Amino acid sequence: MSEIKVPDLGESISEGTIYKWLVKEGDTVGQGDVLAELETDKVNLEISAEEDGVISSILRQAGENVAVGEAIGIIGSADGAAVAGGGKPEAASAATGSSASDGGKPEAASAATGGSASDGGKPEAASAPAASEGAAAGSAALASPGARKLARERGIDLGEVSARDPIGRIGQADVNGHGAAVPEAAAPAAPAAAARPEPVKPPAPAGKAPHAEDGKATERKRMSRRRLTIASRLVEAQQTAAMLTTFNEVDMTAILDIRKRRKDAFKEKHEVGLGFMSFFTKAVIGALKAYPLLNAEIDGEDLLLKKYYDIGIAVAAKEGLVVPVVRDADRLSFPEIERKIGELASKARANTLSLPELQGGTFTITNGGVFGSLLSTPILNTPQVGILGMHKIQLRPIALDEERTANRPMMYVALSYDHRIVDGSEAVGFLVKVKELLEDPEALLLEG
């Protein structure tokens, strides 16, 4: 028998949420089989079986928060599962937590399992007190935190709850099952003060009735751990940084011309398409070299000026926004950047990114233009102090000189920055540098 435990989730992550179980109790599994999917603040991870056997018990259910190293299930051998289900009294006693102090007597086995006179040949009345005391002494120690909380809310004595797993650990499902199994007519009378308390509902805002009373259809859905983390991080960024945004526009004529002339040969040679992200990544790196404070980080009363360029690329995945990082982007060629961004984006949408691929980053680029956004103000990806927002390319009439105008493919770009260390003049200079490099690809090749 072995426990299914929550694996080490990486630096700074101490807990996760069980997203879903891929097996059920009684299923036969082999070593390496995926048993469950765990959702963390950044990525979803798979929990695999460490040995062959049978899922004898699932201790924590989907939606429950679990800590690193916590047991969430038990794998037993096929023989062991059969014994636990209805074998010898000795096995049943051991499985439910009886100790050497019981002396191995039938009475001890009866007390530990809550059995009747048929277990040990004694009247039920004689074994009941021992059963009650033994269960009360052992169940609380073997109950999960979620089960204890649920039992407190419902006024249920854990000593009266039967555990389904072989080691006697009580889970939330056991508490729920106990509450459903006891009919009201059979329940003993209890003082009014001991009645099960109803969960306290938060009061509705003043002057606004709850949706349920409006007679309108609503649906309540629990936010995923990742969505909660995204919400927390974005609010934190707005509350802790002196965030400001400056705007400019880029004439994309030169880049579109290069892509039109070179895209087929580029793809044939490098087996990857020539997109816009490689141009913007190179332009950002050139601007960061000219304005290094945008590649810095605040650490207490100090500034950390980073001499490397790990560029985060925001990707919209089904589970929520993620920002995988292109490491040492200044050392990569155009095809290498395109290939790396494509790999990271595919992993993000398939939910297979690893934690190292999401950690770090010195500056972020986000492209709302792929969704049709014409203009927006991106929020900082703290502790970074700068983020560049790309937008939709749109034909607009542009004055070429005092007499001539022309329709040009234009893109608005936005730079959000932390005004605590980046002054407005520096932020504007950075964005102008990005504009100049994009409008003159030769300079981009030289300086990016």
C-alpha angles and dihedrals in degrees: 000000000000136000123244102229134189106255127226105287099199137259117338094004114107103161144022143183125254101244096186143330116239093195136044135213111290095028118133113231136184130218110283096021114139109247105174144357119236123203118212133178091273113017142007116249132197122232113212134197115260094203143012118272147092127299097246097172142007108208101181125040133218111284095031121122114237134186129230110276094018118136111240099171146358131241115202134177118263090250093047092051091053093051092048090051097056115328132119123344090239091057092046090050093051092046093055096049107265112161137212089266089072086070093223090276122151089240090059092050090048092050094048094050099036090239130168131243090282090069096062107004093253130118116270091239091060095053098041098078092049091047092051094049094045094049093046091050097048107030098065091053091049098043120105118241090249091052092050091051093048092047091051092050092051098039093241121155107230089211088069095050119098118220120222099203122083097246093054098247111156116221134187091265090058091052091047091048092049092053091049095044098057111079118217093240092055096046114104118249113261134187116268090247090060095052116126109271117234116234110268111247118211112249117256116250113272113274094011123096120215115267091245090063094049090071091234125128115257135169124208115207127180113240115242119245090249093051090049090051092048090050092048094047094048093049090046091053092053093046099045105035128064090232121192132166131215125190140209138158131238128211102225095191096109095047093046089050092052092048092049094051099037109029097093095047090042093053093044092052101038101025091230132093123253104239135168098262095075091054092048093044091053091045091051092050091051090050093046090055089053094044106030096176088075086063094052137096134213114239109180105295094343136083120227107209106198118214094195132070116227104166120202117215114202113227126188107224128178092254093048144286117322131180113211115189130237102213121221091355091173089068095051127092124229094265091045091053092047091048094048094047090049092051093048093046091051091050091048093054091045090048092235101120115133123226094249089057090059101040126094123003127164101213135008135220121198125186114206089163092084087067094045099262112159097187136358143154110240119214120235120261095224137251083030115090100210140046129176120214120206122198144188119306108235133176110245133169109256127190107237092184138331093298108026133067131178140182108252133180101250132184127194113222126196131199118198113193142172106257091200091082105007117070122212093250091054093047092050091046090052093052093046088052091052089050093050094049093048093048092049108043092182089063088045091057091049100043103027 
